[in-house]
Amino acid sequence: MNLLRRLWTALPRPLDPMRSIKIKLGLLAVCNACVGGLMMVWGYGLGFRGRITLPVALLISVLVTQILAHGMTSPLREMTAAARAMARGDYRRRVRATSRDEVGELGRAFNRMAADLAEVEQHRREFVANVSHELRTPITALRAVLENVADGITPATSEVIEGALAQTERLGRLVTQLLDLSRVEAGAVSLDLACFEIGPFLEAAVADAKVAHPDPVFTVRAEPGLTVHADRDRLHQVVANLLDNAARHSPPGGTVTVTARPQADTLLLHVRDEGPGIPAEERGRVFERFSRGSASQVGSPGGGTGLGLAIARWAVDLHGGQIAVADSPTGCFIRVVLPQPPGGSS
């Protein structure tokens, strides 16, 4: 039975080139009328009575309809089966959409939707797995430290307490970043745009970064009086995450340079470090969630959650700007372009 169904499904569909289902239905009606009329005329010509020619004409009309209309409604049945499979979590089913009419367009749209849902489901699973991994790592380390202190194996020295505190702070940063990420994706983040001077703003962001990363040398380059029209809190997220990323990937004693300058109706914000840099093939993925680059970067001191650059990208997108990794002979060079109203930066 299944073999016959597959053979029937594989048969060519004569009406697929038609661009409208109305034309198909009209063509079927005309064919059925012609077949019925010819059968009646042929039957009477041979001397058959109407009680014989009429059923035969109807039967042949049904067969002609089945042959010509093959595949007209198959996509609808396939979509029903695929939708039921999606309800069970199976997003692999696709619809054979070879016709050029409205049903075929619906089938192609359904296939695109199924592919998008499959991709979303894959991202969701990866997200849950990555979050679980990121949470488990500091929790395991913190539990080991506390168990050793509780059992008397490790004395509760200041170094041990600082190590436990560092793991706690890492958990706090991860939770904060996840909350920020969920707000951005839910569209719950609104912009409170204002005009403020960029130099002191960057100096304050650098002062905060020095607390967490005392080793690198931070340098701010901004023209005195240069202003920016943006949301201060969201822009602080961008700068803080870029500084954190640059500081973690910089060698001991390396320099992290933050530059702001106007260009036409935009403000250019550059963050450069002296670390290993980002390979060209990975630059398109570093702004994705939980993407932490190559092993050389992941192995840098301080680790990272892989969410900072993703949050920076979404905050820049909220401003209608652009963020990208630019070419640089050494280190990593990230460029942020923020649109400014006429006269917004000077």
Contacts in CASP RR format, 6 or more apart in sequence:
PFRMAT RR
TARGET T0000
AUTHOR 0000-0000-0000
METHOD contacts of the structure
MODEL  1
MNLLRRLWTALPRPLDPMRSIKIKLGLLAVCNACVGGLMMVWGYGLGFRG
RITLPVALLISVLVTQILAHGMTSPLREMTAAARAMARGDYRRRVRATSR
DEVGELGRAFNRMAADLAEVEQHRREFVANVSHELRTPITALRAVLENVA
DGITPATSEVIEGALAQTERLGRLVTQLLDLSRVEAGAVSLDLACFEIGP
FLEAAVADAKVAHPDPVFTVRAEPGLTVHADRDRLHQVVANLLDNAARHS
PPGGTVTVTARPQADTLLLHVRDEGPGIPAEERGRVFERFSRGSASQVGS
PGGGTGLGLAIARWAVDLHGGQIAVADSPTGCFIRVVLPQPPGGSS
8 70 0 8 1.000
9 74 0 8 1.000
9 96 0 8 1.000
11 70 0 8 1.000
12 70 0 8 1.000
13 70 0 8 1.000
13 71 0 8 1.000
13 72 0 8 1.000
13 98 0 8 1.000
13 99 0 8 1.000
14 67 0 8 1.000
14 68 0 8 1.000
14 70 0 8 1.000
15 24 0 8 1.000
15 27 0 8 1.000
15 68 0 8 1.000
15 69 0 8 1.000
15 71 0 8 1.000
15 72 0 8 1.000
15 99 0 8 1.000
16 71 0 8 1.000
16 98 0 8 1.000
16 99 0 8 1.000
16 100 0 8 1.000
17 100 0 8 1.000
18 24 0 8 1.000
18 27 0 8 1.000
18 99 0 8 1.000
18 100 0 8 1.000
18 101 0 8 1.000
19 100 0 8 1.000
19 101 0 8 1.000
20 101 0 8 1.000
20 102 0 8 1.000
21 72 0 8 1.000
21 101 0 8 1.000
21 102 0 8 1.000
21 103 0 8 1.000
23 101 0 8 1.000
24 69 0 8 1.000
24 72 0 8 1.000
24 101 0 8 1.000
27 68 0 8 1.000
28 65 0 8 1.000
28 68 0 8 1.000
28 69 0 8 1.000
31 64 0 8 1.000
31 65 0 8 1.000
31 68 0 8 1.000
32 61 0 8 1.000
32 64 0 8 1.000
32 65 0 8 1.000
35 57 0 8 1.000
35 60 0 8 1.000
35 61 0 8 1.000
35 64 0 8 1.000
36 57 0 8 1.000
36 58 0 8 1.000
36 60 0 8 1.000
36 61 0 8 1.000
37 57 0 8 1.000
39 53 0 8 1.000
39 56 0 8 1.000
39 57 0 8 1.000
39 60 0 8 1.000
40 50 0 8 1.000
40 53 0 8 1.000
40 54 0 8 1.000
40 57 0 8 1.000
42 53 0 8 1.000
43 50 0 8 1.000
43 52 0 8 1.000
43 53 0 8 1.000
44 50 0 8 1.000
44 53 0 8 1.000
71 99 0 8 1.000
72 99 0 8 1.000
72 103 0 8 1.000
73 103 0 8 1.000
74 96 0 8 1.000
75 95 0 8 1.000
75 96 0 8 1.000
75 97 0 8 1.000
75 99 0 8 1.000
75 103 0 8 1.000
75 104 0 8 1.000
75 106 0 8 1.000
75 107 0 8 1.000
75 110 0 8 1.000
76 103 0 8 1.000
78 93 0 8 1.000
78 95 0 8 1.000
78 96 0 8 1.000
79 95 0 8 1.000
79 106 0 8 1.000
79 107 0 8 1.000
79 110 0 8 1.000
81 93 0 8 1.000
82 93 0 8 1.000
82 94 0 8 1.000
82 95 0 8 1.000
82 110 0 8 1.000
82 114 0 8 1.000
85 91 0 8 1.000
85 92 0 8 1.000
85 93 0 8 1.000
86 93 0 8 1.000
86 114 0 8 1.000
86 117 0 8 1.000
89 121 0 8 1.000
91 114 0 8 1.000
91 117 0 8 1.000
91 118 0 8 1.000
91 121 0 8 1.000
92 118 0 8 1.000
93 114 0 8 1.000
94 111 0 8 1.000
94 114 0 8 1.000
95 107 0 8 1.000
95 110 0 8 1.000
95 111 0 8 1.000
97 103 0 8 1.000
97 104 0 8 1.000
97 105 0 8 1.000
97 106 0 8 1.000
97 107 0 8 1.000
97 108 0 8 1.000
97 110 0 8 1.000
97 111 0 8 1.000
98 104 0 8 1.000
126 290 0 8 1.000
127 289 0 8 1.000
127 290 0 8 1.000
130 289 0 8 1.000
130 290 0 8 1.000
131 178 0 8 1.000
134 174 0 8 1.000
134 290 0 8 1.000
134 305 0 8 1.000
135 171 0 8 1.000
135 174 0 8 1.000
138 167 0 8 1.000
138 168 0 8 1.000
138 170 0 8 1.000
138 171 0 8 1.000
138 174 0 8 1.000
139 167 0 8 1.000
139 171 0 8 1.000
141 167 0 8 1.000
142 164 0 8 1.000
142 167 0 8 1.000
142 168 0 8 1.000
142 171 0 8 1.000
145 154 0 8 1.000
145 160 0 8 1.000
145 163 0 8 1.000
145 164 0 8 1.000
145 167 0 8 1.000
146 164 0 8 1.000
148 154 0 8 1.000
148 160 0 8 1.000
149 155 0 8 1.000
149 156 0 8 1.000
149 160 0 8 1.000
154 160 0 8 1.000
170 304 0 8 1.000
170 305 0 8 1.000
173 305 0 8 1.000
174 305 0 8 1.000
174 307 0 8 1.000
177 305 0 8 1.000
177 307 0 8 1.000
177 308 0 8 1.000
177 311 0 8 1.000
178 307 0 8 1.000
180 237 0 8 1.000
180 311 0 8 1.000
181 289 0 8 1.000
181 307 0 8 1.000
181 310 0 8 1.000
181 311 0 8 1.000
181 314 0 8 1.000
183 189 0 8 1.000
184 311 0 8 1.000
184 314 0 8 1.000
184 315 0 8 1.000
184 318 0 8 1.000
185 314 0 8 1.000
189 234 0 8 1.000
189 318 0 8 1.000
191 230 0 8 1.000
191 231 0 8 1.000
191 234 0 8 1.000
191 318 0 8 1.000
191 319 0 8 1.000
192 231 0 8 1.000
192 232 0 8 1.000
192 233 0 8 1.000
193 229 0 8 1.000
193 230 0 8 1.000
193 231 0 8 1.000
194 229 0 8 1.000
194 230 0 8 1.000
194 231 0 8 1.000
194 232 0 8 1.000
195 227 0 8 1.000
195 228 0 8 1.000
195 229 0 8 1.000
195 344 0 8 1.000
196 227 0 8 1.000
196 228 0 8 1.000
196 232 0 8 1.000
197 225 0 8 1.000
197 226 0 8 1.000
197 227 0 8 1.000
197 228 0 8 1.000
198 222 0 8 1.000
198 226 0 8 1.000
198 227 0 8 1.000
198 228 0 8 1.000
198 260 0 8 1.000
198 267 0 8 1.000
198 345 0 8 1.000
199 220 0 8 1.000
199 222 0 8 1.000
199 224 0 8 1.000
199 225 0 8 1.000
199 226 0 8 1.000
199 260 0 8 1.000
201 228 0 8 1.000
201 232 0 8 1.000
201 235 0 8 1.000
201 236 0 8 1.000
201 239 0 8 1.000
202 220 0 8 1.000
202 222 0 8 1.000
202 239 0 8 1.000
202 258 0 8 1.000
202 260 0 8 1.000
203 220 0 8 1.000
205 236 0 8 1.000
205 239 0 8 1.000
205 240 0 8 1.000
205 243 0 8 1.000
205 258 0 8 1.000
206 218 0 8 1.000
206 220 0 8 1.000
206 243 0 8 1.000
206 258 0 8 1.000
208 240 0 8 1.000
209 218 0 8 1.000
209 240 0 8 1.000
209 243 0 8 1.000
209 244 0 8 1.000
209 247 0 8 1.000
209 256 0 8 1.000
210 218 0 8 1.000
212 244 0 8 1.000
212 247 0 8 1.000
213 243 0 8 1.000
213 244 0 8 1.000
213 247 0 8 1.000
213 248 0 8 1.000
215 247 0 8 1.000
215 250 0 8 1.000
215 252 0 8 1.000
215 253 0 8 1.000
215 254 0 8 1.000
216 246 0 8 1.000
216 247 0 8 1.000
216 250 0 8 1.000
216 253 0 8 1.000
216 254 0 8 1.000
216 255 0 8 1.000
216 256 0 8 1.000
216 273 0 8 1.000
217 253 0 8 1.000
217 254 0 8 1.000
217 255 0 8 1.000
217 256 0 8 1.000
218 243 0 8 1.000
218 247 0 8 1.000
218 255 0 8 1.000
218 256 0 8 1.000
218 257 0 8 1.000
218 258 0 8 1.000
219 255 0 8 1.000
219 256 0 8 1.000
219 257 0 8 1.000
219 258 0 8 1.000
220 258 0 8 1.000
221 257 0 8 1.000
221 258 0 8 1.000
221 259 0 8 1.000
221 260 0 8 1.000
222 258 0 8 1.000
222 259 0 8 1.000
222 260 0 8 1.000
222 261 0 8 1.000
223 260 0 8 1.000
223 261 0 8 1.000
223 262 0 8 1.000
225 346 0 8 1.000
226 260 0 8 1.000
226 261 0 8 1.000
226 262 0 8 1.000
226 267 0 8 1.000
226 345 0 8 1.000
226 346 0 8 1.000
227 344 0 8 1.000
227 345 0 8 1.000
227 346 0 8 1.000
228 235 0 8 1.000
228 260 0 8 1.000
228 267 0 8 1.000
228 338 0 8 1.000
228 340 0 8 1.000
228 344 0 8 1.000
228 345 0 8 1.000
229 340 0 8 1.000
229 341 0 8 1.000
229 344 0 8 1.000
229 345 0 8 1.000
230 319 0 8 1.000
230 338 0 8 1.000
231 318 0 8 1.000
231 319 0 8 1.000
234 315 0 8 1.000
234 318 0 8 1.000
234 319 0 8 1.000
235 315 0 8 1.000
235 319 0 8 1.000
235 338 0 8 1.000
237 311 0 8 1.000
237 312 0 8 1.000
237 315 0 8 1.000
238 269 0 8 1.000
238 312 0 8 1.000
238 315 0 8 1.000
238 316 0 8 1.000
238 323 0 8 1.000
238 336 0 8 1.000
239 258 0 8 1.000
239 269 0 8 1.000
239 271 0 8 1.000
241 308 0 8 1.000
241 309 0 8 1.000
241 311 0 8 1.000
241 312 0 8 1.000
242 271 0 8 1.000
242 309 0 8 1.000
242 312 0 8 1.000
242 334 0 8 1.000
242 336 0 8 1.000
243 256 0 8 1.000
243 258 0 8 1.000
243 271 0 8 1.000
244 308 0 8 1.000
245 308 0 8 1.000
245 309 0 8 1.000
245 332 0 8 1.000
245 334 0 8 1.000
246 256 0 8 1.000
246 271 0 8 1.000
246 272 0 8 1.000
246 273 0 8 1.000
246 332 0 8 1.000
246 334 0 8 1.000
247 256 0 8 1.000
247 273 0 8 1.000
248 300 0 8 1.000
248 301 0 8 1.000
248 302 0 8 1.000
248 303 0 8 1.000
248 304 0 8 1.000
249 273 0 8 1.000
249 275 0 8 1.000
249 276 0 8 1.000
249 277 0 8 1.000
249 297 0 8 1.000
249 300 0 8 1.000
249 331 0 8 1.000
249 332 0 8 1.000
250 256 0 8 1.000
250 273 0 8 1.000
250 274 0 8 1.000
250 275 0 8 1.000
251 274 0 8 1.000
251 275 0 8 1.000
254 273 0 8 1.000
254 274 0 8 1.000
254 275 0 8 1.000
255 273 0 8 1.000
255 274 0 8 1.000
256 271 0 8 1.000
256 272 0 8 1.000
256 273 0 8 1.000
256 274 0 8 1.000
257 270 0 8 1.000
257 271 0 8 1.000
257 272 0 8 1.000
257 273 0 8 1.000
258 269 0 8 1.000
258 270 0 8 1.000
258 271 0 8 1.000
259 268 0 8 1.000
259 269 0 8 1.000
259 270 0 8 1.000
259 271 0 8 1.000
259 272 0 8 1.000
260 267 0 8 1.000
260 268 0 8 1.000
260 269 0 8 1.000
260 270 0 8 1.000
261 267 0 8 1.000
261 268 0 8 1.000
262 268 0 8 1.000
262 340 0 8 1.000
262 345 0 8 1.000
262 346 0 8 1.000
265 339 0 8 1.000
265 340 0 8 1.000
265 341 0 8 1.000
265 342 0 8 1.000
266 337 0 8 1.000
266 338 0 8 1.000
266 339 0 8 1.000
266 340 0 8 1.000
267 337 0 8 1.000
267 338 0 8 1.000
267 340 0 8 1.000
267 345 0 8 1.000
268 335 0 8 1.000
268 336 0 8 1.000
268 337 0 8 1.000
269 335 0 8 1.000
269 336 0 8 1.000
269 337 0 8 1.000
269 338 0 8 1.000
270 326 0 8 1.000
270 333 0 8 1.000
270 334 0 8 1.000
270 335 0 8 1.000
270 336 0 8 1.000
271 333 0 8 1.000
271 334 0 8 1.000
271 336 0 8 1.000
272 328 0 8 1.000
272 331 0 8 1.000
272 332 0 8 1.000
272 333 0 8 1.000
272 334 0 8 1.000
273 331 0 8 1.000
273 332 0 8 1.000
274 330 0 8 1.000
274 331 0 8 1.000
275 300 0 8 1.000
275 330 0 8 1.000
275 331 0 8 1.000
275 332 0 8 1.000
276 294 0 8 1.000
276 296 0 8 1.000
276 297 0 8 1.000
276 300 0 8 1.000
276 331 0 8 1.000
276 332 0 8 1.000
277 297 0 8 1.000
277 328 0 8 1.000
277 330 0 8 1.000
277 331 0 8 1.000
277 332 0 8 1.000
278 286 0 8 1.000
278 293 0 8 1.000
278 294 0 8 1.000
278 297 0 8 1.000
278 325 0 8 1.000
278 332 0 8 1.000
279 294 0 8 1.000
282 293 0 8 1.000
282 294 0 8 1.000
283 324 0 8 1.000
283 325 0 8 1.000
284 325 0 8 1.000
285 291 0 8 1.000
285 293 0 8 1.000
286 293 0 8 1.000
286 309 0 8 1.000
286 325 0 8 1.000
287 309 0 8 1.000
287 310 0 8 1.000
287 312 0 8 1.000
287 313 0 8 1.000
287 323 0 8 1.000
288 310 0 8 1.000
289 306 0 8 1.000
289 307 0 8 1.000
289 310 0 8 1.000
290 305 0 8 1.000
290 306 0 8 1.000
290 307 0 8 1.000
290 310 0 8 1.000
291 306 0 8 1.000
291 309 0 8 1.000
291 310 0 8 1.000
292 298 0 8 1.000
292 303 0 8 1.000
292 304 0 8 1.000
292 306 0 8 1.000
312 323 0 8 1.000
312 336 0 8 1.000
313 323 0 8 1.000
316 322 0 8 1.000
316 323 0 8 1.000
316 336 0 8 1.000
316 338 0 8 1.000
319 338 0 8 1.000
319 339 0 8 1.000
320 338 0 8 1.000
320 339 0 8 1.000
321 336 0 8 1.000
321 337 0 8 1.000
321 338 0 8 1.000
321 339 0 8 1.000
322 336 0 8 1.000
322 337 0 8 1.000
323 334 0 8 1.000
323 335 0 8 1.000
323 336 0 8 1.000
323 337 0 8 1.000
324 334 0 8 1.000
324 335 0 8 1.000
325 332 0 8 1.000
325 333 0 8 1.000
325 334 0 8 1.000
325 335 0 8 1.000
326 333 0 8 1.000
326 334 0 8 1.000
326 335 0 8 1.000
327 333 0 8 1.000
END
